[in-house]
Amino acid sequence: MLSLSIQHKKIGVKFTCLAEKIPLEEYRFFLYINLMLKNMRNIGIMAHIDAGKTTTTERILYYSGKIHKIGEIDDGAATMDFMQQEQERGITIASAAITTEWKGHQINIIDTPGHVDFTAEVERSLRVLDGAVAVICAVGWVQPQTETVWKQADEFSVPRICFVNKMDRVGADFFGAMNDVHEKFKCEVVPLTVPCGQGGDFDGVIDLLTMKEIHWDAETEGEKYTASDISEKYASLAAEWHDKMLDVVCSSDDELAELYLDGKEIPVERLKSAIRTAVLNRTFVPFFCGSSRHNQGVQCLMDGIVDYLPSPDEVPAAQGLHLKKRDETESISVPCDPQSKMPLGLVFKITYDREAGMLCYVRMYSGKITTGSQVYNVAKKKRERVNRILRVNANHMEQMDSVSAGDIAVFVGLKLAQTGDTVGSEGMPVLLENLSFPEPVISIAIEPETLSDREKLVQTLDILSHEDPTFTHRDDEETGQIVISGMGELHLDVLVTRIRDDFKVQCRVGAPQVTYREAVTSSAEYTEEYSRVLAGKENAATLTLKAEPRETGSGNAYVCAYRNAEIPEEFFDAVKQSIESCFAGGIKFGYPCTDTLITLTDLKYNEATATTFAYEAAGAEAFDKVCSAANPELLEPVMAVDIVCPAEFVGDAMSQVTQRGGMITSMEEKPGASVVHCQAPMAKMFGFSTTLRSVTQGRATFSMEFSHFQKKN
C-alpha cells in the first residue's frame, strides 16, 4: 500500500491518499481539488434594510482587489446593486453573487436584500450557503428583518459571524448590540475585536487575539492600516474583554481549558482553531466591529471569513431523496466530493437575460459538470444541455470550462429548470431538499395599454414568475383582467417598473387588493361517479375523496391512500394533477385554498371506459363537492408590524394600529427609541405609512411582513 501525503503550509491541512499504485499526475489532481475545496468559502451577507450589507460587500471587493474604486450606494454606483431600480431606490432588490479572493482563498459572496418584501431572495440564498455574515447596526441593534434572516439561517443550520457596523454614528453601542443578539437569539456571543471609542470618538479597533490596536489610513480609503501596542487609554478595556473572550473560547475546548486554568500562554493559532471549530458547531457567534462607510474594520472581518467560516467539505452532507420505482423514495446523504462520477447541483435562482435567455444559478454538491454536457433535471425527468458555464461577477460573467462540487456558477441553456430543481445524472436520480416560499398576500389588476401588447405582457409575466417564486399571475374569469400577486406594495411596484422599463411593455395597474384564502374547517367524504360519452366513446371514472383541515400555516397537501398495482399509474397521476389545480382555483369564492388536506381513499377502474380525462374531471368534481361539504371559510392575511419611534410618539403610533383593527403584542425599549410589535389585517394597512409619518412628525419607521391567515371578520 502506497501512502502519499503533504502538509499545506498556508491552511495547515494534511491530505493523505492511499493506493496500491497511483500515477503522480492523478495524485497532483487529487491534491489540487482538495486544496481548492479547503480554500473556498460560500458566504452570504445578511441583515435588516440599511444596516450596511452592500456597503460592507463593496469594501470587501475593494480590499481584495476585485474592484479598483469604491462605489457608494448614495451615488448609485455600488457594484452589487447593478439593477437600475436598485441604483435609483438605493436598496438591494435581488441577491447578487460575485467571486473574489483574500489571502489565497476563493470567496463566493452573495449580497442579499434587507427589505421584507424580498425575503424569498434571502431564503433561497441561505439554502446554498456554507456560512453567513450578519451585519448589525450599532445604533439600531437587532431589527425586525435581522430576526427574520437569523431564523432562516437557523433553519438551514448556517454557521455565522457578526459584524457590528456604523460604529461612527451617534448613539453607537457595540456591547449593547452584542448583548441584544445574545438576548434575542439565546446564543453565546464572543467579541474578537472591540472598538476604540464609540460614536464620534470611534477611530479603530482592538484585536483581542493579538492584543493589538488597529487604525486605518483615511487617505488610502482604509486600504492601509497599522497595528500597534494597545494605548494606556484602552488597556483596561482590552484586558477585560480579552479575559472574557478566553473564558468563552476555552470553555468550548478541553485542551485549551487546561492551559487556561494552568495560567499558561495560549498560541493565537490554537485559539483560532478552537474558534473555528466552535463556529462550525454553532457553539458561539464571534463578533467584529467597524464602520464600512468610513473604511474601518473590514479587513478584520475578511480575516474572520477565511479563518472561521466553513469550506464546502466542512459542512454536513446535503440531504436528498433517491427516487426509486413509482412513489418509493429513500433518504440519502450527498457528501461534497468533486471527484464523484455522479454530478448533482441545485438551481437556487433564475434570472432573465435578453441575449442569453434564462440564467440558472447552480450550487454544485457532488461531482463535476462541464460546458456542453447533458444534465438530467430530476424533478422534470428531462435531459437538457448546458451550453455555457459562467463565473458570477455581479452583472459581469466569465466563461468557465467546468464547475465542481462546492462551487457556485451560472448555467446557460437550461430551458425547463425552475428554482429548487435538482440537476444531475440519470444514474443518480436524487432530489435535493426543495425550497419553500411564503405565499403572496397582495394583488393588483394589470392590463396592457393596447390589445396587441397583451400577449407580450403575458410572456413578460411568465418570465418574471419564473425568476421569482413569490410572484404569481392569473386571469380573472369575471373581469377578464390579469391579476398579479406578490409579497407587498414595494415588491409589486418594483415588478411593474421592470415590466415597463426592462421589457418595454406599457401597462395600466389598479389599486392594491388583498389576496384572501379559503380553507375547510371540518372533515367530509364524497364519492364521484363520472360518465360522459365523447366522440362516441364512453369516458368513466369513480373515486372517493376525503377533505380535512390542516394546522394553520402548513399549506395544502394531497395524499393517495389507495393503491392497486393493476391500475395504471397514469390514472393516479391524473387525479393528483386535477386536485393540485383545484387548490389554486378555490372552493366558493375563487381564492386559492390553504391548510387543506385532500386524501384519495378509493378509486374504481374499468379497462373499457377508463381515461385520464375522466379521472381528471372526476377529481375536479369531487373536490368541489367534498370541500363544499367541509364548511369552507374565507381567510384574510394578518401582518406582523414592527414600529420604531421616539418614546413621546408611542401612544399615537399604537392608536393608529388599533384604529385599523390591529392588536399590540409587545413593546421594548432601545436607546433613543421604542419598538412596538403588533399584528393587523392586511386589508386595513394600505396608506399606513403616510398616516404614521403624519402623527409622529416623520420620526417613526415601520416594517411589515406576512404572519398568518385568520378568519375574515
C-alpha positions in Angstrom: 0.0 0.0 0.0 1.4 3.4 -1.1 0.7 6.4 1.1 1.3 9.9 -0.3 0.7 12.9 1.9 1.5 16.6 2.1 1.2 19.4 4.7 -0.2 22.6 3.2 1.6 25.5 5.0 -1.0 28.2 4.3 -4.1 26.5 5.7 -2.4 23.8 7.9 -4.3 20.8 6.5 -2.7 17.5 5.8 -4.0 15.5 2.8 -3.4 11.8 2.5 -4.1 9.5 -0.4 -3.8 5.7 -0.1 -3.5 3.5 -3.2 -1.7 0.3 -4.4 -0.4 2.2 -7.4 -1.1 5.9 -8.2 0.2 8.0 -11.0 1.9 11.2 -9.9 -0.4 13.3 -12.1 -3.5 11.7 -10.6 -2.3 12.5 -7.1 -1.5 16.1 -8.0 -5.0 16.4 -9.3 -6.4 14.9 -6.1 -4.4 17.3 -4.1 -5.3 20.3 -6.2 -9.1 19.5 -6.0 -8.9 19.2 -2.2 -6.9 22.4 -1.8 -9.5 24.2 -3.9 -12.3 23.0 -1.6 -10.4 23.9 1.6 -9.7 27.3 0.2 -13.3 28.0 -0.8 -15.9 30.0 1.1 -19.5 30.3 0.1 -20.9 33.1 2.2 -23.9 35.5 2.3 -24.2 39.0 3.8 -27.5 39.3 5.6 -29.1 42.0 7.7 -32.0 44.4 8.2 -32.5 47.0 5.5 -30.0 49.9 5.7 -27.7 48.1 8.1 -24.8 48.3 5.6 -24.7 45.0 3.8 -24.0 46.3 0.3 -21.5 48.9 1.6 -19.6 46.2 3.5 -19.5 44.0 0.4 -18.2 46.9 -1.6 -15.3 47.3 0.8 -14.6 43.6 0.7 -14.3 43.7 -3.1 -12.1 46.8 -3.0 -9.6 45.5 -0.4 -9.4 42.1 -2.1 -8.5 43.8 -5.4 -11.7 42.8 -7.2 -12.6 46.4 -7.9 -10.4 49.4 -8.1 -12.8 52.1 -7.0 -15.3 52.0 -4.1 -18.8 52.5 -5.4 -21.3 54.2 -3.0 -25.0 53.3 -2.7 -25.9 57.0 -2.4 -24.3 57.7 -5.8 -26.0 54.6 -7.4 -22.5 53.2 -8.1 -22.4 50.1 -5.9 -21.0 47.0 -7.7 -23.6 44.6 -6.2 -26.6 46.9 -6.8 -26.3 46.8 -10.6 -30.0 46.8 -11.4 -31.3 50.3 -12.5 -34.0 50.2 -9.8 -31.5 49.3 -7.1 -29.4 52.3 -8.1 -32.5 54.7 -8.2 -34.1 53.4 -5.0 -30.8 52.9 -3.0 -31.8 49.4 -1.8 -30.9 45.8 -2.8 -33.8 44.1 -4.6 -32.2 40.9 -6.0 -29.4 38.9 -4.4 -26.2 39.4 -6.3 -23.3 37.0 -6.5 -19.6 37.7 -7.0 -16.4 35.8 -6.6 -13.2 37.3 -5.1 -10.0 36.2 -3.3 -8.5 37.0 0.0 -5.2 35.5 1.3 -5.3 32.6 -1.1 -8.9 31.8 -0.5 -11.7 31.9 -3.1 -14.8 33.7 -1.6 -18.2 33.4 -3.3 -20.2 36.2 -1.9 -24.0 36.7 -2.1 -25.3 40.1 -1.1 -28.9 39.7 -0.1 -31.8 42.2 0.2 -32.8 43.6 3.5 -36.4 44.6 2.8 -39.1 42.1 4.0 -40.8 42.1 0.6 -37.8 40.3 -0.9 -37.3 37.8 1.9 -37.6 34.9 -0.6 -34.3 36.1 -2.1 -32.6 35.7 1.2 -34.1 32.3 1.9 -33.0 30.7 -1.4 -29.6 32.2 -1.0 -29.2 30.8 2.6 -30.2 27.4 1.3 -27.0 27.1 -0.7 -24.5 28.9 1.5 -22.0 27.4 3.9 -21.6 30.4 6.1 -23.0 33.9 6.7 -22.0 37.3 7.9 -24.8 39.0 9.9 -24.4 42.8 9.7 -25.8 44.5 12.8 -26.4 48.3 13.1 -24.5 49.6 16.1 -27.4 52.1 16.8 -30.5 50.0 15.8 -29.1 46.7 17.2 -31.3 43.7 16.3 -34.0 45.0 14.0 -37.1 43.1 12.7 -35.6 41.8 9.4 -32.5 40.8 11.3 -34.7 38.4 13.3 -36.2 37.0 10.1 -32.9 36.3 8.4 -31.4 34.9 11.6 -34.3 32.4 12.0 -33.9 31.5 8.3 -30.1 30.9 8.9 -31.0 28.7 11.9 -33.5 26.7 9.8 -30.7 25.8 7.3 -28.1 25.4 10.2 -25.8 28.1 8.7 -22.7 28.9 10.8 -22.3 32.7 11.1 -20.2 35.6 12.4 -21.4 39.1 13.2 -20.1 42.5 12.1 -21.4 45.5 14.1 -21.4 48.3 11.6 -21.8 52.1 11.8 -19.6 52.4 14.9 -19.0 56.0 14.0 -22.7 57.0 14.3 -24.0 59.0 17.3 -25.5 56.5 19.8 -23.4 53.6 18.6 -23.1 50.8 21.2 -21.1 47.7 20.3 -21.6 45.9 23.6 -25.3 46.8 23.6 -25.7 45.3 20.1 -23.8 42.2 21.1 -25.9 41.7 24.2 -29.1 42.3 22.1 -28.1 39.4 19.9 -27.5 37.2 22.9 -30.9 38.1 24.5 -33.0 37.9 21.3 -31.5 34.7 19.8 -30.4 32.9 23.1 -26.9 32.3 21.6 -23.5 32.6 23.2 -21.5 35.6 21.8 -17.8 36.4 21.9 -16.1 39.6 20.7 -12.9 39.1 18.7 -12.5 42.9 18.2 -13.7 45.7 20.4 -14.0 49.4 19.4 -11.5 52.2 20.2 -14.2 54.7 21.2 -17.8 54.8 20.0 -19.8 57.2 18.0 -17.9 60.4 17.2 -14.9 59.1 19.2 -14.5 55.8 17.1 -11.1 55.7 15.4 -10.1 52.0 15.3 -10.4 48.5 16.9 -8.6 46.3 19.3 -7.8 42.8 18.1 -8.4 40.6 21.2 -6.4 37.7 19.8 -3.2 39.5 19.0 -3.9 42.3 21.6 -3.0 45.0 19.1 -4.7 48.3 18.4 -5.5 48.7 14.7 -6.1 52.1 12.9 -6.9 52.7 9.3 -5.5 55.3 6.9 -8.1 57.6 5.6 -6.0 58.8 2.7 -5.9 55.3 1.2 -9.6 54.7 1.8 -8.7 52.3 4.6 -6.6 50.1 2.3 -3.6 50.6 4.6 -3.7 50.2 8.3 -1.3 50.0 11.2 -1.2 47.5 14.2 0.4 48.9 17.3 0.6 48.1 21.0 -2.6 49.0 23.0 -2.5 52.5 24.3 -3.0 53.2 28.0 -6.4 54.7 27.3 -7.8 51.3 26.2 -5.6 49.0 28.2 -8.2 48.1 30.9 -11.0 47.7 28.3 -8.8 45.4 26.2 -7.7 43.3 29.2 -11.3 42.9 30.5 -12.6 41.7 27.1 -9.6 39.6 26.4 -10.2 37.6 29.6 -13.9 37.3 28.7 -13.0 36.1 25.2 -10.6 33.5 26.6 -13.2 32.3 29.1 -15.8 31.6 26.4 -13.4 30.1 23.8 -11.6 27.9 26.3 -14.8 26.6 27.8 -15.5 25.0 24.3 -12.2 23.2 24.1 -10.9 20.9 26.9 -7.3 21.1 25.9 -7.4 25.0 26.0 -9.3 24.9 29.2 -6.4 23.0 30.9 -3.9 25.6 29.6 -6.1 28.4 30.7 -6.6 27.1 34.2 -2.8 26.4 34.5 -2.2 30.0 33.6 -0.1 29.1 30.5 0.0 31.2 27.4 -2.2 30.0 24.6 -0.9 30.4 21.0 -3.0 32.6 18.7 -3.2 29.9 16.0 -4.5 27.4 18.6 -7.2 29.9 19.7 -8.2 30.4 16.0 -8.5 26.7 15.6 -10.8 26.4 18.6 -12.9 29.4 17.5 -13.3 27.8 14.0 -14.5 24.5 15.5 -17.0 26.3 17.7 -18.3 28.3 14.8 -18.8 25.2 12.7 -20.6 23.6 15.6 -22.6 26.8 16.1 -21.4 26.8 19.8 -21.0 30.6 19.8 -21.0 33.6 17.4 -17.8 35.7 17.0 -18.3 39.5 16.8 -16.3 42.0 14.8 -16.9 45.8 14.7 -16.2 48.7 12.4 -17.6 51.4 10.1 -17.8 50.2 6.4 -18.9 53.6 5.2 -15.7 55.1 6.7 -13.5 52.1 5.7 -12.7 50.8 9.2 -12.7 47.2 10.4 -13.5 45.4 7.2 -10.1 43.6 6.8 -10.6 42.1 10.3 -13.9 40.8 9.1 -12.4 39.4 5.9 -9.8 37.5 8.0 -12.7 36.2 10.1 -14.5 34.9 7.0 -11.4 33.0 5.9 -10.4 31.8 9.4 -13.7 30.8 10.9 -16.4 30.2 8.3 -16.5 26.6 6.8 -15.3 25.4 3.5 -17.8 23.3 1.4 -16.5 20.0 2.7 -16.7 21.0 6.3 -20.5 21.4 6.5 -22.8 18.4 6.9 -23.5 16.4 3.7 -26.6 17.6 1.8 -29.7 15.5 2.3 -31.8 14.3 -0.6 -34.4 11.7 -1.7 -33.2 8.9 -4.0 -36.1 8.2 -6.4 -36.9 4.6 -6.9 -39.8 3.0 -8.9 -43.2 4.6 -8.6 -43.6 6.6 -5.4 -40.8 4.9 -3.5 -38.0 7.1 -2.2 -35.0 6.7 0.1 -33.3 9.3 2.1 -29.7 9.7 1.1 -26.7 11.9 2.1 -24.7 13.6 -0.6 -21.1 14.3 0.5 -19.2 17.2 -1.1 -17.0 15.2 -3.5 -15.6 16.9 -6.6 -14.3 13.5 -7.9 -17.7 11.7 -7.8 -18.8 10.3 -11.1 -22.4 11.4 -10.3 -22.8 15.2 -10.5 -25.5 16.8 -8.5 -26.4 20.5 -8.2 -29.3 22.7 -7.0 -30.9 25.6 -9.1 -31.4 28.2 -6.4 -32.0 31.3 -8.5 -33.1 32.2 -12.1 -32.7 35.5 -13.9 -33.5 36.5 -17.4 -31.0 38.0 -19.9 -32.2 39.4 -23.2 -29.3 37.9 -25.1 -28.6 34.6 -23.3 -32.1 33.8 -22.1 -32.5 32.1 -18.7 -29.5 32.2 -16.4 -29.7 29.4 -13.8 -27.6 29.9 -10.7 -26.5 26.5 -9.6 -24.7 25.3 -6.4 -22.8 22.1 -7.0 -23.0 19.5 -4.3 -21.3 16.5 -5.9 -19.1 15.7 -9.0 -18.4 18.0 -11.9 -20.4 19.4 -14.9 -18.6 20.6 -18.0 -19.6 23.0 -20.7 -21.6 21.3 -23.5 -22.5 18.3 -21.4 -26.0 16.9 -20.8 -27.6 17.1 -17.4 -30.7 15.4 -16.1 -33.4 17.5 -14.4 -34.6 15.1 -11.7 -37.8 16.9 -10.9 -38.9 17.3 -14.5 -37.4 13.9 -15.6 -36.0 15.6 -18.7 -32.5 15.9 -20.2 -31.1 19.3 -21.0 -27.8 20.6 -22.4 -25.5 23.1 -20.6 -24.4 25.4 -23.4 -22.2 27.6 -21.2 -21.0 27.8 -17.7 -20.2 31.2 -16.3 -18.4 32.5 -13.2 -20.7 35.1 -11.5 -19.4 38.6 -11.0 -22.5 40.7 -10.2 -23.6 41.8 -13.7 -20.4 40.6 -15.4 -19.8 36.9 -16.3 -16.6 35.0 -17.0 -16.5 31.8 -19.1 -15.7 28.6 -17.3 -14.9 25.1 -18.7 -16.5 23.3 -15.8 -17.8 23.6 -12.2 -17.1 21.2 -9.4 -18.7 20.3 -6.1 -18.7 23.1 -3.6 -18.7 25.9 -6.2 -21.4 28.2 -7.5 -21.8 29.1 -11.2 -24.4 30.1 -13.8 -25.7 27.6 -16.4 -26.9 28.9 -19.7 -29.2 26.7 -21.9 -31.5 25.1 -19.3 -35.0 25.9 -20.6 -37.1 23.8 -18.3 -35.3 24.4 -15.0 -37.1 26.2 -12.1 -36.0 27.5 -8.7 -35.5 24.5 -6.5 -34.9 21.9 -9.3 -32.1 19.4 -8.9 -29.8 18.8 -11.9 -27.5 15.7 -12.2 -27.4 12.4 -14.0 -30.0 9.7 -14.6 -27.7 7.2 -12.8 -28.3 9.1 -9.6 -31.9 10.5 -9.6 -31.6 12.3 -6.3 -33.9 15.2 -5.3 -32.1 17.7 -3.0 -34.2 19.3 -0.3 -36.6 21.7 -2.1 -37.1 25.3 -1.3 -40.4 26.6 0.2 -41.6 30.2 -0.2 -44.2 32.3 1.5 -47.5 32.8 -0.2 -48.3 36.2 -2.0 -50.6 38.4 0.1 -51.3 41.4 -2.1 -52.6 41.7 -5.6 -53.2 44.3 -8.3 -55.0 44.1 -11.7 -52.8 44.9 -14.7 -53.7 45.4 -18.3 -51.7 46.4 -21.4 -52.4 49.8 -22.9 -53.1 48.2 -26.3 -54.7 44.9 -27.1 -51.8 43.9 -29.3 -49.5 44.1 -26.2 -51.5 41.5 -24.2 -49.5 38.5 -25.5 -46.2 40.3 -24.8 -47.4 41.2 -21.3 -48.3 37.5 -20.6 -44.9 36.4 -21.8 -43.2 39.0 -19.6 -45.2 37.9 -16.6 -44.2 34.3 -17.3 -40.6 35.3 -17.3 -40.9 37.3 -14.0 -42.8 34.5 -12.2 -40.1 32.0 -13.5 -37.5 34.3 -11.8 -39.4 35.0 -8.6 -41.3 32.1 -6.9 -43.2 34.6 -4.7 -44.7 36.4 -7.8 -47.8 34.9 -9.5 -50.3 35.9 -12.1 -53.7 34.7 -13.2 -56.6 35.6 -15.4 -59.7 36.8 -13.5 -62.6 35.0 -15.2 -65.2 37.6 -14.1 -63.4 40.7 -15.2 -61.1 39.3 -17.9 -58.2 41.2 -16.3 -54.8 39.8 -15.4 -54.2 39.8 -11.7 -50.6 39.8 -10.4 -49.8 38.9 -6.7 -46.7 39.5 -4.6 -45.3 40.0 -1.1 -46.0 43.7 -0.6 -46.6 47.0 -2.3 -42.9 47.6 -2.9 -42.5 44.2 -4.4 -45.3 44.8 -6.9 -44.1 48.3 -7.6 -40.6 47.1 -8.5 -42.0 44.4 -10.8 -44.4 46.8 -12.6 -41.5 49.2 -13.1 -39.4 46.3 -14.6 -42.3 45.4 -16.9 -42.4 49.0 -18.2 -38.6 49.8 -18.3 -36.8 46.5 -18.8 -39.4 44.7 -21.0 -40.8 47.8 -22.7 -44.5 46.8 -22.1 -46.7 49.8 -21.3 -49.5 48.9 -18.9 -52.1 50.2 -16.5 -52.4 49.0 -13.0 -55.2 49.1 -10.5 -55.3 49.8 -6.8 -53.7 47.1 -4.5 -56.1 44.4 -3.3 -55.7 41.8 -0.5 -55.2 38.2 -1.6 -57.6 36.2 0.5 -57.6 32.4 1.0 -60.2 29.6 1.5 -59.9 26.6 3.9 -62.1 23.8 5.1 -62.9 23.7 8.8 -64.3 20.2 9.2 -64.0 16.7 7.6 -66.1 15.4 4.8 -66.0 12.5 2.3 -67.6 12.2 -1.1 -67.7 9.7 -4.0 -67.9 10.9 -7.5 -69.2 8.7 -10.3 -68.3 10.4 -13.6 -69.5 9.3 -17.0 -69.6 11.1 -20.3 -69.8 10.0 -23.9 -67.4 11.9 -26.1 -66.8 11.2 -29.8 -68.8 8.0 -29.5 -66.6 6.7 -26.6 -67.7 6.4 -23.0 -65.3 8.1 -20.5 -66.0 6.9 -17.0 -64.3 7.1 -13.6 -65.3 6.6 -10.0 -63.2 7.9 -7.0 -63.7 8.9 -3.4 -62.0 11.9 -1.8 -61.8 13.0 1.8 -61.3 16.6 2.9 -59.8 17.7 6.2 -58.4 20.9 7.7 -54.6 21.1 8.4 -52.7 23.1 11.0 -52.6 26.8 10.4 -49.6 27.7 8.2 -49.0 24.1 7.0 -50.3 24.7 3.5 -52.2 22.3 1.2 -51.5 18.6 0.7 -52.7 15.7 -1.4 -52.3 12.2 -0.2 -53.0 9.0 -2.2 -54.1 6.5 0.5 -55.4 3.9 -2.1 -53.1 1.8 -4.3 -53.8 -1.1 -6.7 -51.0 -2.5 -8.8 -53.5 -3.5 -11.5 -54.5 0.2 -12.1 -52.1 2.1 -14.4 -50.1 4.8 -12.7 -51.3 7.4 -15.2 -54.8 7.5 -13.7 -53.4 8.2 -10.2 -51.2 11.0 -11.7 -54.4 12.4 -13.5 -56.2 12.6 -10.1 -53.2 14.2 -8.4 -52.8 16.8 -11.2 -56.5 17.7 -11.0 -56.5 18.2 -7.3 -53.4 20.4 -7.3 -55.0 22.5 -10.0 -58.2 22.8 -7.9 -56.2 24.1 -4.9 -55.4 27.2 -6.9 -59.0 27.6 -8.1 -60.6 27.7 -4.7 -63.9 26.4 -3.4 -66.7 29.0 -3.1 -65.1 32.4 -3.8 -62.4 31.6 -6.3 -59.5 32.4 -3.9 -56.7 29.8 -3.6 -57.0 27.2 -0.9 -54.7 26.9 2.1 -54.3 24.5 5.0 -56.4 21.8 3.3 -55.7 18.1 3.1 -57.3 16.0 0.3 -57.0 12.2 0.5 -57.8 9.8 -2.2 -59.4 6.9 -0.3 -60.8 4.7 -3.2 -60.6 4.5 -7.0 -62.6 2.2 -9.2 -61.2 1.1 -12.6 -62.8 -0.3 -15.7 -60.4 -1.0 -18.5 -63.0 -0.5 -21.2 -64.1 3.0 -20.1 -61.2 4.5 -18.1 -59.5 7.5 -19.5 -57.1 10.1 -18.0 -59.6 12.8 -18.9 -62.4 11.1 -16.9 -60.2 10.8 -13.8 -59.2 14.5 -14.1 -62.8 15.6 -14.4 -64.0 13.3 -11.6 -61.2 14.6 -9.4 -62.3 18.2 -10.0 -66.0 17.4 -9.4 -65.3 15.5 -6.3 -63.0 18.3 -5.0 -65.8 20.9 -5.3 -68.4 18.7 -3.6 -66.2 17.4 -0.8 -64.8 20.8 0.1 -68.2 22.5 0.0 -69.4 19.8 2.4 -66.5 20.5 4.8 -67.7 24.0 5.8 -65.2 26.2 3.9 -64.5 29.7 5.3 -62.8 32.8 3.9 -59.4 33.8 5.5 -57.6 37.1 5.4 -53.9 37.8 5.7 -52.6 39.2 9.0 -49.4 41.1 9.0 -46.7 41.3 11.7 -45.9 45.0 12.1 -42.9 46.5 13.9 -42.9 50.2 14.6 -39.8 52.1 15.7 -40.4 55.6 17.0 -39.3 58.0 19.8 -41.0 57.4 23.2 -43.1 60.6 23.0 -44.9 59.3 19.9 -45.6 55.7 21.1 -49.2 56.4 22.1 -50.0 58.0 18.7 -48.4 55.1 16.8 -50.2 52.5 18.8 -53.5 54.3 18.3 -53.1 54.2 14.6 -52.7 50.4 14.7 -55.7 49.8 17.0 -57.9 52.1 14.8 -57.2 49.7 11.9 -58.3 46.6 13.8 -54.8 45.7 14.9 -53.5 44.3 18.2 -50.4 45.3 20.1 -48.5 42.2 21.1 -45.4 43.6 22.9 -43.2 46.6 23.3 -39.5 47.1 24.1 -37.2 50.0 24.7 -33.9 50.7 22.8 -31.5 53.6 23.1 -33.3 56.6 21.7 -36.4 54.7 20.5 -39.2 52.4 21.4 -40.2 49.3 19.4 -43.8 48.4 19.2 -44.7 44.8 17.9 -48.2 44.4 16.7 -50.5 42.5 14.3 -53.0 43.9 11.9 -55.2 42.8 9.0 -53.5 43.5 5.6 -56.7 45.0 4.2 -56.6 47.9 6.6 -52.9 48.7 6.4 -52.9 50.5 3.0 -51.8 54.1 3.5 -50.4 53.4 7.0 -47.0 54.7 6.1 -48.4 58.2 5.3 -50.6 58.3 8.5 -47.7 57.1 10.7 -45.4 59.8 9.4 -48.0 62.4 9.9 -48.7 61.6 13.6 -45.0 61.2 14.5 -43.7 64.2 12.7 -41.9 61.9 10.3 -39.8 60.3 13.0 -41.2 56.8 13.0 -40.4 53.9 10.7 -42.1 50.6 10.4 -41.6 47.2 8.7 -44.4 44.7 7.9 -44.3 41.1 6.9 -46.9 38.3 6.5 -47.7 36.5 9.7 -50.7 34.1 9.1 -54.2 33.8 7.7 -57.2 34.1 10.0 -61.0 34.0 9.6 -62.3 37.2 8.0 -64.5 39.2 10.3 
